[in-house]
Amino acid sequence: MKPTHLTGIVTVLGVMKARALKHKELKAWKIGFLSSILLWFFAGGLTGFLTFGKVGYYSICIRASMCLIGAIGFYFLRERKNPG
């Protein structure tokens, strides 16, 4: 994820907030999805920062497992909402 993509996400979230203040349609699922991308990006960066000094380049395995857990959670959440 490039920082330019993150600025785009923050921009979209800001536009959605402004639209909500004008009582326009608010897509809660989109806010949750974009916010989770930001959260996982910063969580991965923080995890890498904290673990690199202890385990070196193996710290990427910890971050990769975080991505896998997030993907599995998203899959099951989607399946629960749209069975079949």
Buried (B, 14 or more C-beta within 10 A) or exposed (E): EEEEEBEEBEEEBEEBEEEBEEEEEEEEEEBEEBEBBBEBBEBBEEBBEEBBEEEEEEBBEBBEEBEEEBEEEEEEEEEEEEEE
